[in-house]
């Protein structure tokens, strides 16, 4: 009776460093400010009206009060940028501070944020256009939907916005807004200024519940702050300095525009006008205090910036899809790239479709979109702020900065909690999206979805046909990599008791396998590389990764140099443990050695990927975990 295979795992070996390439970090603080302002600066066009609908004439007071929290949170986002030069924002922070799954939850929250950013920006753009061309105001939902479809098509083709375009748009928007501020400020009467001051004092008389609702709603004025953390990979070194100066400019420009324009709209517009122009306060200010030319200037700069922000949200959204798909938290079909343009068209189409449905479901109502928007925004703020606190604690920081950070987290968490309790539509929408996303993430991560799909006869049959075809194509193209069937035939001539399963170049693993093969008197050694392919729904080309082929060739060269015949095998499978276990049985080996290239991958495998799968598939085996070096 043959002894059952033993599985050994060898510790990873870091590959040699790659030659330094061209430095892609060319984004200085001016351009970084421009990109962030093109996102956060759009809030001034729709937040005053949304907040006016919630708290009336107290809107500017709440924006001013929330500005304090904005300043504190802004400093944390600078830290997020330099702590995570690879980018990733809330996903990276939550992963490092809590766990990969919490990072995925953060990703779901930011996806909700991106969905609503694209929706509210496209709707607001056409509402501003409707303030000077009435036809558009009667077809906002239609035009916003068409605008999103057009942006989706542009992204599939592959046209990208540049930082220089963002710079000129940011400058134009800021300049026009400052002209409006000056024009209105010079025209307000003493009575109107007194009215504005009275609203500041009136906030102290509000009931606690109303005050909390206003506080939570005012955070929407600073939506887009999180975009700076996505720019880290492109920022000039040192990132801390670049991000710091960029954020300082963001703070200054937002302080000059957001609370100021909100206050001027409340003080400078009559109540009937405010009710009629709630969706386009800034252009109405321009019309009343600067004439039609200034109104058109606001509409053009606002419309362009808002559509730019919608496009930025679309790009950010499908990049989150790509990141989650690469981390096995979303179906890989979302990362499928168009053969003609090379863009992830499935992810783009999905994002565009969901955003289009949101616009249609809300009828393009700005206030409803704002309420939905706040759920993902405040959730992402809370996860990010709390994550930074955890990272600071681990780093041994206990001083004033840490304590102020805790206060910041308490502020955004309170705002999110108030939003969850008082805005049930937003909680329902955001909760459903995040829950569905988490269920999908778990199903994909645990392979439940893929296993279920492969139980369908048609799917299983077609998947096997494609796998066999892919393995046959590689065997014919490669100089020595073979299929499992060919390896099984070779085993009858040159049997081996050892199978090495690898993913990347790992010299120590191969050397250990060579020693075991020589000790057992084997003249051959099996080397297996498995490409995990979720089947017909992955959207991936059924071919091995370049790195895996290089690893197989490197292993074959080392084994051959040791005087042993290498038999490198490539398999395509939706289940790597199943594929390795199947190969071990068919090749009649009694030891399986599994190796990875990075310590993080080792931990992942130990926690439940390949090794636990082999435990399940080879019941009763004595599985050894051996660490070399």
C-alpha positions, 0 to 999 in steps of 0.5 A: 500500500502506497504511503500517502503524500506528505506536503512540505512548504518551503519559506519564500525567497525574495526575487532579485530587485528589478532595475529601476525604471523611469520615475512616474512621480511627477505630480507636484503640489499645484497639480495635486491641488488641482485634481483634488479641487476638481472633486471637492470643489464641485460640492459648493454647487449643490451642497448649499441647496441640499443643506438649505432643504434640511436646516433652512437659513442655518445652512452656512452656520453648519458648513462653517462649524463642520469646517473645523472637522474638515481641517482635522480630517484633512491632516489625516488624509495627508498622513494617509498619503505618505503612509501609503505611497502605493495609494488605495485610500480607505481600502489600503488603510482599513486593510493595514489597520484592521483586516483584508476583509475590512479593507473590502468593506471600506472598498464597498463604502467608497464604491457607494461614494463613487456611484453617488458622486457620478450621479449627483455631479451629472445631475447638478451639471445639467441643473446648472445648465437648465438655469440659463437654458430652461429646456435642460431643467425639464429633462435633467434626468434624461440628460444626466443619464445620457451624459453618464452613458457618454462618459462610460463610452469615452472611458471604454475607448480609453480617453483620459483626463490629465492633471493639466486639464484639471489645473485649468478647470480648477483655476477657472472655477475658483476664479469665477467663484471668487468673482461671485463672492466679491460681486455679492459681498460688495452689493449686500446691504447692512440688513442682509449682513445682519441677517447672516450674523443672526443665523450664526447666533440662532444655532444655539437655540436649536434642539439637539436633534436638529443640530446633529442633523445639520452637523451630519448633513454639512459634511457633504460640503467636503466630499471629495477630500478622499481623492488626495489619497488616491494620488500618492503613486503619482506624487513627487517625493517626498510625498509628505511635503507634496501632499501637505502643501497640496492639502493646504491649498485645498483648505484655503480655497475651500475656506474661501468658497464653500462656507462663504458662498453658502452664507452669501446665497442665504443672505443674498437671495430672497426666500422665494428665489431660494426655493425656486433655485435650490439646485443652482444657488451659485448661478442665481447669485451670479445672475442677480449680482453680476448679470447674465454674463456672470451667470453664464460664466458660473454655468460653464465653469460649474457644468464642466467641473461637475462632469469632470468630477463625474468622470473622475468618480467613474474612473475611481469606481472601476479602479476599485473594482479592479483592486477588489477583483485582484484581491479575489473579493469581486468576480474577475470578470469585472477586470476583463479588458476590451480587446480593441481598446485595452480598457476594463469595459465590463467594470466600466459598463457595470459602474455606468449602469448602476449609476444610471439606474440611481439617477432614474430611481431618484428621478434626478432629485438632488436632495435625495441623491445628497442623502444617499451620497452621505452614507458612503462618504461618512462611512469612508471617512470613519473607516479612514480616520479610525484606521489612521488612529489604529496605525498611530497606536501601533507606532507607539504614538500617544501624544496630542496628535493621537488624541486630536485624531480620536476627536476627529474620528468621534466627529465623523463617526457621530455624523455617520451614526446620525445619518444612519438613524435619520436618513433611512433611504440612505441607510437602506440603499447604502446598507443593501449595496455594502451587504450585497458587496460583502456577500459577493466578496465572501462568496468569491473569496471562499470560492462558493460562487465558482464551485456552485457554477461548476456544478451546472453540467453545461458550465462544467463541461465547457470549462473542462473543454477550454482548460484542455484546449489551453493546456494543449496550446501551451504544450505545443508552444512551449519547449518543455512545459507539458500537460498533466496527461503527458507528465503521467505518461512520462512518469511510467518511464521516469517515476518520481516521488516528489511534486513541487508546486510553485507560483514564482521563482523560488531557488530554495524551494527547488534546491530542497526538492532536489535534495529530497529527490536525490535522497530518494534515488529519483531520476526525475522531478515534477514541477507544477504551476497552477493558474487559478481561473474562475472559469467561463465567467472570469473574463481572463485569457486562459493562458499562464502568467509570464511570471509563472512560466519564468518560474517553471523554466528557472526550476527546470534549469536548476533541476537539470543542472543537478543531473535530474530530469525536470518535468514541468507541468502547467495546469489551468483550474478554478481550484488550485488545491484540487488541481495540486491534489489531483496531480499528486494522485495521478502522478503517484507521488508521496510528497508535495512541496508548496512554495510562495514568493512573499511572506504575505502570500505565505500567511494567506496560504497558511490561513486557508488557501492551498494548504487547507485545501490540501488538508481537505482533499488528502484526508488522513495525510500527514502534512508537514509545514517545513520552513527553509532559512 
